[in-house]
Amino acid sequence: MFNDAIIVQSAVSAFNNAALAAPMFFWLGILILPLFWLVYACGANFIENQAIWPGLRNQKNALFNYSLIFYVMVFGWMIVMGGNYGVLRDGVSLLPYAIAVVLFVLSALIVRGLRTVNPPMPEWVPERFRRHPRALRFGILVLAAVFAGLFGAPNFFGFLLQMSSVLCGALIGRAMRRDTGPILTTSLIILTVVTILLMQPEFFRFGQLGNLTLVHMAALLICGGLVAATLALRNIKPKGRIHRSAYIKLKWMARFLAALCAALFLMTESVPVFLGTVVILFAMFAMSIWHAEKIPAKLDKMVWAALLCAFGVVTIMPVITAIGIICWTTIARGVRAKAGRFLL
């Protein structure tokens, strides 16, 4: 109980993370509500009139452009917004490997996205670098990989693991032939990051040593439920196959199981229970879609936009929340939130 390591670990975690009675992401989200309202009111006009990235005005590639911004933001957040490895409650943690996998995937997606966008060389780049664009790009990649490695685990293996994950991901992205689906990819990345947050909340300053409040866990459940709804809407087609009487019984059974798993998660903060809840929610949403004759158009984009908003609040990245709001007002224009009631 009075071991020095435990005392220091608890003290560092207390200073690095939000207090139990005051979840930082929640209160910051409330304080930034006026900014979000401005994005809702003026975001679409700003996108149409900005000249920094002309491609953002192209509605045909809007999903790709917004997902590329998402990849870059999460890539930077995974590198620089982690806490101290000394606050981890587990002696042997899977966190370095999980972060390396996410950085590998994000690095590949960013490089592939930049190849598709093919941005022109900025005018402020000196002429000697313009003559050798490949050398410049390789130098930027190496610097980014070294920078990522410096924030790895506090040993040479951690530096090498994180740096090599970025380099290998960039090579894979360079060799990729096709672009991945932005909605599917971003949803899976969000589910992975949320799971890592639940595994080690103190590392990301998300919560205390395994003691999450109801607000913390409810926010994670909302993200998980939105991921399940997005994946179901993107992959399940309405068929109208299930008989109505059987559908009602199965739907209530799925609701009961989902509520039971959610309550169990609120009591245990268990990662397997959280993932099981997401699977059950996916099955319930898939059953609703399969039973329906048709679903509202753009409903999947509306749910995806809501997912970006929730994820941006949980990770304290207002830019991602702003992207979700802009997607809601532009890509999913005309779709009302009550259109998705049949999923529940």
C-alpha positions in Angstrom: 0.0 0.0 0.0 2.8 2.4 0.9 5.2 1.2 -1.9 7.1 4.2 -3.3 6.4 3.2 -6.9 2.7 3.1 -6.3 2.6 6.4 -4.6 4.6 8.2 -7.3 2.6 6.5 -10.0 -0.7 7.6 -8.5 0.6 11.1 -8.0 1.8 11.5 -11.6 -1.4 10.1 -12.9 -3.5 12.4 -10.8 -1.6 15.4 -12.1 -1.6 14.2 -15.7 -5.3 13.3 -16.0 -8.7 14.8 -15.5 -10.1 14.6 -12.0 -12.8 12.0 -11.4 -15.4 14.7 -10.6 -14.5 16.8 -13.7 -14.0 14.9 -16.9 -11.9 17.4 -18.9 -13.1 16.4 -22.4 -16.7 16.9 -21.3 -16.2 20.3 -19.8 -14.0 21.5 -22.7 -16.7 20.3 -25.1 -19.2 22.4 -23.3 -16.9 25.4 -23.3 -16.3 25.1 -27.1 -20.0 24.8 -27.9 -20.1 28.5 -29.2 -17.3 27.6 -31.6 -19.2 24.5 -32.8 -22.3 26.7 -33.3 -20.2 29.0 -35.5 -19.0 26.1 -37.5 -22.5 24.9 -37.9 -23.7 28.3 -39.1 -20.7 29.4 -41.2 -18.6 26.2 -41.9 -20.1 25.5 -45.3 -19.6 29.0 -46.5 -16.0 29.0 -45.2 -15.3 25.8 -47.2 -16.8 27.3 -50.4 -14.8 30.5 -50.1 -11.4 29.3 -48.8 -8.5 29.2 -51.2 -5.9 27.2 -49.1 -7.2 23.8 -50.3 -9.4 24.2 -53.4 -10.2 20.5 -53.4 -12.4 20.9 -50.3 -15.0 22.7 -52.5 -15.4 19.6 -54.7 -18.4 17.7 -53.2 -17.5 14.6 -55.2 -14.3 14.1 -53.3 -15.5 15.5 -50.0 -15.4 12.3 -48.1 -11.9 11.6 -49.3 -10.7 15.1 -48.4 -12.2 15.1 -44.9 -11.0 11.6 -44.2 -7.4 12.7 -45.1 -7.7 15.6 -42.6 -8.9 13.0 -40.1 -5.9 10.8 -40.7 -3.4 13.6 -40.3 -5.0 14.9 -37.1 -5.2 11.4 -35.5 -1.6 10.7 -36.6 -0.3 13.8 -34.8 -2.5 13.2 -31.8 -1.3 9.6 -31.4 2.3 10.9 -31.4 2.3 14.0 -29.3 -0.8 13.8 -27.0 0.2 10.6 -25.1 1.1 10.9 -21.5 4.0 9.5 -19.5 4.8 5.8 -19.7 5.4 6.0 -16.0 1.7 6.3 -15.3 0.7 3.0 -16.8 -0.9 0.7 -14.2 0.3 -2.5 -15.9 3.9 -3.6 -15.6 3.8 -5.2 -19.1 1.6 -3.1 -21.4 0.5 -3.6 -25.0 0.2 0.1 -25.5 3.5 0.6 -27.5 2.5 -2.2 -30.0 -1.1 -0.8 -30.3 0.2 2.7 -31.0 2.7 1.4 -33.5 -0.1 -0.5 -35.4 -2.3 2.6 -35.5 0.6 4.8 -36.7 1.5 2.1 -39.4 -2.1 2.2 -40.8 -2.3 6.0 -40.6 1.0 6.5 -42.2 0.0 4.2 -45.1 -3.3 6.0 -45.5 -1.8 9.5 -45.4 0.9 8.7 -48.0 -1.7 7.1 -50.3 -4.0 10.1 -49.8 -1.2 12.5 -50.7 -0.4 10.5 -53.8 -4.0 10.9 -54.9 -4.1 14.6 -54.1 -0.7 15.2 -55.5 -0.3 18.7 -54.0 1.9 21.2 -55.9 5.3 22.2 -54.5 4.8 25.4 -52.3 6.3 28.6 -53.7 8.4 29.1 -50.5 10.4 26.0 -51.1 14.0 26.9 -52.3 14.9 26.2 -55.9 17.6 23.6 -55.0 14.9 21.5 -53.4 12.5 21.9 -56.3 15.0 20.3 -58.5 15.0 17.1 -56.4 11.4 16.6 -55.2 11.9 12.9 -54.3 14.8 13.7 -52.0 12.7 16.4 -50.3 9.8 14.0 -49.8 12.1 11.3 -48.5 13.7 13.8 -46.1 10.4 14.9 -44.8 9.3 11.3 -44.3 12.5 10.5 -42.4 12.1 13.5 -40.1 8.5 12.6 -39.4 9.5 9.0 -38.6 12.3 10.2 -36.3 9.9 12.6 -34.6 7.4 9.8 -34.0 10.2 7.6 -32.6 11.2 10.2 -30.1 7.7 9.9 -28.5 7.8 6.1 -28.3 8.5 4.0 -25.2 11.5 5.3 -23.2 14.1 2.9 -24.6 15.8 2.2 -27.9 13.3 -0.6 -28.7 10.4 1.9 -28.3 12.1 4.5 -30.5 12.9 1.9 -33.2 9.4 0.4 -33.1 7.5 3.6 -33.5 9.9 5.0 -36.2 9.9 1.8 -38.2 6.1 1.6 -38.1 5.8 5.1 -39.7 8.5 4.2 -42.3 7.0 0.8 -43.2 3.5 2.3 -43.3 4.7 5.0 -45.8 6.2 2.3 -48.0 3.0 0.3 -48.0 1.0 3.5 -48.8 3.4 4.2 -51.7 2.7 0.7 -53.1 -1.1 0.8 -52.6 -3.1 0.5 -55.8 -6.5 1.5 -54.7 -7.9 4.0 -52.2 -9.7 2.5 -49.2 -13.3 3.5 -48.3 -13.0 6.6 -46.1 -16.1 5.9 -44.0 -15.1 2.3 -43.3 -11.5 3.1 -42.6 -12.1 6.0 -40.3 -14.8 4.1 -38.4 -12.4 1.2 -37.7 -9.6 3.6 -36.7 -12.0 5.3 -34.3 -13.0 2.0 -32.8 -9.3 1.0 -32.3 -8.4 4.4 -30.7 -11.4 4.3 -28.4 -10.4 0.7 -27.3 -6.9 1.9 -26.6 -8.3 4.8 -24.6 -10.2 2.3 -22.5 -7.2 0.0 -22.1 -4.9 2.8 -20.8 -6.9 5.9 -20.0 -4.3 7.5 -17.8 -1.7 7.5 -20.6 -3.9 9.7 -22.8 -5.0 11.8 -19.9 -8.5 10.5 -20.4 -9.1 9.2 -16.8 -7.6 8.1 -13.6 -6.0 4.7 -12.8 -8.8 2.5 -14.0 -11.4 4.7 -12.4 -13.6 6.1 -15.1 -16.8 8.1 -14.4 -20.2 7.5 -15.9 -19.5 10.4 -18.3 -16.3 8.7 -19.5 -17.9 5.4 -20.1 -21.0 6.8 -21.6 -18.9 8.8 -24.1 -17.1 5.6 -25.1 -20.3 3.7 -25.5 -21.7 6.5 -27.7 -18.6 6.2 -30.0 -18.9 2.4 -30.1 -22.6 2.5 -30.9 -22.0 5.0 -33.7 -19.2 2.9 -35.1 -21.6 -0.1 -35.1 -24.3 1.9 -36.8 -22.0 3.2 -39.4 -20.6 -0.2 -40.3 -24.0 -1.7 -40.4 -25.4 1.0 -42.7 -22.4 0.7 -45.0 -22.3 -3.1 -45.3 -25.9 -4.4 -44.8 -28.5 -4.0 -47.5 -32.3 -3.7 -46.8 -34.1 -6.9 -47.9 -37.4 -7.0 -46.0 -36.8 -10.6 -45.2 -37.6 -11.1 -41.5 -41.3 -11.7 -40.7 -42.6 -8.9 -38.5 -43.7 -11.0 -35.5 -40.3 -12.7 -35.4 -38.5 -9.4 -35.9 -40.2 -7.8 -32.9 -39.2 -10.7 -30.7 -35.6 -10.8 -32.0 -35.4 -7.0 -31.7 -36.4 -7.0 -28.0 -34.0 -9.8 -27.3 -31.2 -7.8 -28.9 -32.2 -4.7 -27.0 -32.1 -6.6 -23.7 -28.7 -8.1 -24.5 -27.3 -4.7 -25.5 -28.6 -3.1 -22.3 -27.2 -5.9 -20.2 -23.8 -5.6 -21.8 -23.8 -1.8 -21.5 -24.7 -2.1 -17.8 -22.0 -4.7 -17.3 -19.5 -2.4 -19.0 -20.5 0.5 -16.7 -19.7 -1.7 -13.7 -16.5 -3.4 -14.9 -14.9 -1.0 -17.4 -13.8 -4.1 -19.2 -12.4 -3.9 -22.8 -13.9 -7.3 -23.9 -17.3 -6.3 -22.5 -17.1 -3.0 -24.5 -16.2 -4.8 -27.7 -18.9 -7.4 -27.1 -21.4 -4.5 -26.6 -20.3 -3.0 -30.0 -20.8 -6.4 -31.7 -24.3 -6.8 -30.2 -25.2 -3.3 -31.3 -23.9 -4.1 -34.8 -26.1 -7.2 -34.9 -29.1 -5.3 -33.7 -28.6 -2.5 -36.3 -27.9 -5.0 -39.0 -31.1 -6.9 -38.2 -33.1 -3.6 -38.4 -31.6 -2.8 -41.8 -32.2 -6.3 -43.1 -35.8 -6.2 -42.0 -36.5 -2.8 -43.6 -37.7 -2.4 -47.2 -35.4 0.6 -47.7 -33.4 3.1 -45.6 -33.2 6.9 -46.0 -30.5 8.1 -48.4 -27.4 9.5 -46.9 -28.3 8.1 -43.4 -24.9 6.4 -43.2 -23.1 9.7 -43.9 -25.2 11.4 -41.2 -24.3 8.8 -38.6 -20.6 9.0 -39.7 -20.7 12.7 -39.2 -22.1 12.3 -35.7 -19.3 9.7 -35.0 -16.7 12.3 -36.0 -18.3 14.9 -33.7 -18.4 12.4 -30.8 -14.8 11.2 -31.4 -13.5 14.8 -31.6 -15.0 15.7 -28.3 -13.7 12.5 -26.6 -10.2 13.0 -27.8 -10.3 16.8 -27.4 -9.7 17.5 -31.1 -12.1 20.3 -32.1 -11.0 20.1 -35.7 -12.4 16.6 -36.1 -15.7 17.7 -34.5 -15.8 20.7 -36.9 -15.3 18.3 -39.8 -18.2 16.2 -38.5 -20.4 19.3 -38.3 -19.5 20.4 -41.8 -20.2 16.9 -43.1 -23.6 17.0 -41.4 -24.5 20.3 -43.0 -23.1 19.5 -46.5 -22.8 15.8 -47.3 -25.7 14.7 -45.2 -27.9 17.7 -45.9 -31.6 17.1 -45.7 -31.3 14.0 -43.5 -33.0 14.3 -40.0 -31.7 12.6 -36.9 -35.1 10.9 -36.4 -34.6 9.0 -39.7 -32.4 6.6 -37.8 -34.9 5.7 -35.1 -35.7 2.4 -36.8 -32.2 1.2 -35.9 -33.0 1.2 -32.2 
